[in-house]
Amino acid sequence: MKRQHLFYFFFTSIALVFIARLFYIQVVKKEYKLSAENNVVRKVKIYPGRGFIYDRTGKLLVGNQPAYDLMVVPRQVEKLDTNEFCRLLSISKENFQERLNKAKAHSYIKPSIFLKQISKDQFASFQEKLHLFPGFYHQKRILRNYQYKSAANVVGFIGEASDRFLKKHSEYEKGDLIGITGVEKSYEDVLRGRPGVSYMMVDVHNRVKSSFQNGRYDTLPQPGSDIYCSIDIGLQQYGEALMQNKRGSIVALEPSSGEVLALITSPNYDPALMIGRERTRNYNKLYIDSIEKPLFDRGLLAEYPPGSPFKVVNALIGLQEGTLTEKTTYTCRHGFHYGRLHVACHCGTNYPISLRTSISKSCNNFYCNVFRSIIEKYPTAQEGMDTWSKHVKSFGLGKFLNNDLPTGRRGFVPDASYYDNSFGYTNWKAVSAISLGIGQGELLVTPIQLANLSAIIANRGYYFTPHIIKEIGGAPLSDENYAKPKYTTVDSIYFEKIVDGMFDVFEKGTARWSRHDSIPMAGKTGTAENPHGQDHSIFVAFAPVDKPQIAIAIIVENGYWGSRWAAPIASLMMEKYLTGKISRREMEKRMLEGSLADEYEKQLEEKYHQKLLAGGVDEKQ
Amino acid sequence: MRNSNSIFQNLDWFSIFLFALLVLMGWANIYAAVYNEEFNSIFDTTQKYGKQMLWIATATIIIAVILFIDGSLFQTLAYPLYILSIISLILVLFLGKEIAGARSWFAFGGFSLQPSEFAKFATALALARYLSTKNISLKSWRTKFTALLIIFLPSLLIVPQPDPGSALVYSSLLLVLFREGLSGSYIFFGFGLVVLFVLSLLVDKLYLIIILASLAALTIILTLRIKNFYWSVLAILLVAVAFIQSVDYAFYNVLEDRHRDRINILLGKEYDPKGIGYNTNQSMIAIGSGGLTGKGYLQGTQTKYDFVPEQSTDFIFCTVGEEWGFAGSSVIILLFIVLFFRLVQLAERQKSAFSRIYGYGVVSIFFFHFAINIAMTIGLAPVIGIPLPFFSYGGSSLWGFTILLFIFIKLDAYRMQIL
């Protein structure tokens, strides 16, 4: 046989195999003979229930509720009673046409979403009539159901995955809901579950006839795991109430674990605004509010100069470096003087004071000297500054906490090279950066870092990375990052001396009006200067002094001084958490009702006039 | 000087007729696959059928150019074209545009070219040029090696795009070597490797090796009389065992997940929770629902409702099956086979070895595409994305196939001028 004949033979046999196979599937076998006129297979995605979110006490914060997406296949749409259709869904006729056109533009033959997230109640009446509207069918969605109007910044919300997100995550499809912020975002993988798919045979009227091939290709959805987050919703709500009509934030931690007990940012918003058909409109409304910034989580993102609470860090560094002892005294003469440099002080003392008193009186002069002596211990200011900076950073400042909160800021702790660059020469002195001594200057911290600082002092020298998660799917946390204490570079023996001083702050110092009769508290007030307007009111505290269960940091923006707003609010929060009730009704009332709205209004007007002068605003007649 | 009219003389009008028929039927099917009532102008270039019309029109220009070129030029240009193709295949890996996860296209504004489609004819030309060189014999190892290098160099460059389907196409050129005198035992050996490949995926490695070893032992006992034959048997056994070992590696490291899944499903090895078998199943439903005579042109619903993926490219045969039924699909298959027969005939009547070898290259490439593509739509082969010649939507593939075929038609027409 010639080889060319083998080719003929080869071609013929393949052709025969193909024709035989075609005969088998097209003529002999009935299984493939789905009359496509009457039956089409529809792929329905079954969304899993998203995991529930509970608080630390087991109270449900976020659950689920069903909703429905109305789908349309434009080619299958026949003449229908538009009036009835629109009435049932409460949309206008123009809107109906617009939506249908949009679906047609997407694809004439593929299903598109016609109307999103119709509530269960509304859909019930529509579903009865669904058979009158060929080409339309529904797909069940699961929406969030918020049990509290609080903690929106903590739990976060979900929304449709963006195109950019989809490109990076192939396991998601267009239209899938994902966590956008908060716990929903950090624990997306856990909460999400796995969607299932069901193939259904439907007739021309879109009635489901049977499952396709007995569900051979179906997959069951796998619901997401429930999680317990560490916040105490009672405390969170109380804090939000105390902060109403004030801007700022409260962060409360459990020092012995690093768990976040409350994370309050004010102003806040109702998480329920972030679900359903109105979501986009509501979101945009919150998003464009550039004055109140309700979507901005101040507890994690706002950076402030820490002010006086930072003095305790300087004291600790001084003790560790040996440049400060219990017996060291400085005498304040209305401030710190060095050549022409003058840092004012309102501590009101004119006698030599020691460490303990310096904390309760918050003496600026004392801490300028403490800072100066730390820096000057070293042959050059650079070396001193770098040593100081290293100590400060060991307190978790000036760096990301690297935790499970989806957002955060680094803050700022300067070092020698920063000043080299900023002064442009290298022979600067300790006094050049003297405002670091009193927590001003270039220093920036976020409220959660400040709360962590408070926890470090409560623990006498170490912290657990603050985190929001307590339990996932019934199993307690095992992440080493949260379970291992992180030590500061200051020995724990020095902390006791600082705690004594902070105890005095409540007993006879700047926060004596916020003292509680039966709970021993320790704290430090702060009044942070702020280039944009009135000073911020700052307070860090923990209680009870000997076995701390709560450490807290509070910043009330433009709240004048620390003891005016921040200290009483902190004191009330700690009482609430430790005793479950409030004994000081008068103070509570003052805080609940107090408002800084006038102050904010005034600032806004000032800013407006400034801009007007600078020609930045077009004032039209 | 030749009379310019003569370019239409000696052309094999029968093949050209088959070509035109298949291209037009292909277009009609693309129209059917994409068709909907909203957009129905056939020249609407926003739709696939409109674009395909454009490709067909430009393909006729390419045909005209090829027919005007002097027939001897192809032999001269064989190597330069091959080198150009290799360069373009290397460049596309770096400069190519990524579409659906594969870096296979050069994008020029709104329009993209797939160099692997053009490398096919260049490779066929180069192989023909090499094997038609005087004093070349496939008996020498050196020739075999060089021929294999010419064939598989483009293939190796296409694998990382990744586009295993197109890379596999080059193996069809082994048929050319067979025609040119390569011992049939090599083809047999290759076939054996494929069987071994499938078996090693299906059967536990250890059992397979034990079975092979016992087979080898048996052969040795039976052929003890033949001197030194057992050495060959042992060598084959050794190669087989090494191959089985390397299949595992290749399967899990070279192939992509999607290809692995498809092969696994075809072998019935893997339960299909992700619905990967869905493609093949939908394709078979579409074809199966066509019945004996089909649902009629533009009446198909399985394909129209997008149940079949890639229905205008790799799964175009579904539309044929659904709308034209068993009768129509068989006719298409026969048309292809008739074209292949004719091309083999033409190849055999060539005076020059170059033309003959090229002709076999053409027919082998077409046949491979045809066989794998249709086999995959009717569930006989894994889903490997290669187009059905002339039918599938796509400019690069249509141009590539047209050039492939018409260079041969030109060479055939030119045969009389070779002394």
Interface residues (C-beta under 8 A of the other chain):
Chain A: R3 Q4 L6 F7 Y8 F11 T12 I14 A15 V17 F18 I19 R21 L22 F23 I25 Q26 V27 K29 E31 Y32 K33 L34 S35 A36 E37 V40 V41 V73 R75 K104 S107 Y108 I109 K110 V197 Y199 Y217 T219
Chain B: N36 E37 E38 L175 F178 R179 D272 P273 K274 G275 G277 Y278 N281 Q282 M284 I285 I287 G288 S289 G290 G291 L292 K295 G300 T301 Q302 K304 Y305 D306 F307 G321 E322 G325 F326 S329 S330 I333 L334 F336 I337 F340 F341 V344 A347 E348 V363 F367 A371 I374 A375 I378 G379 L380
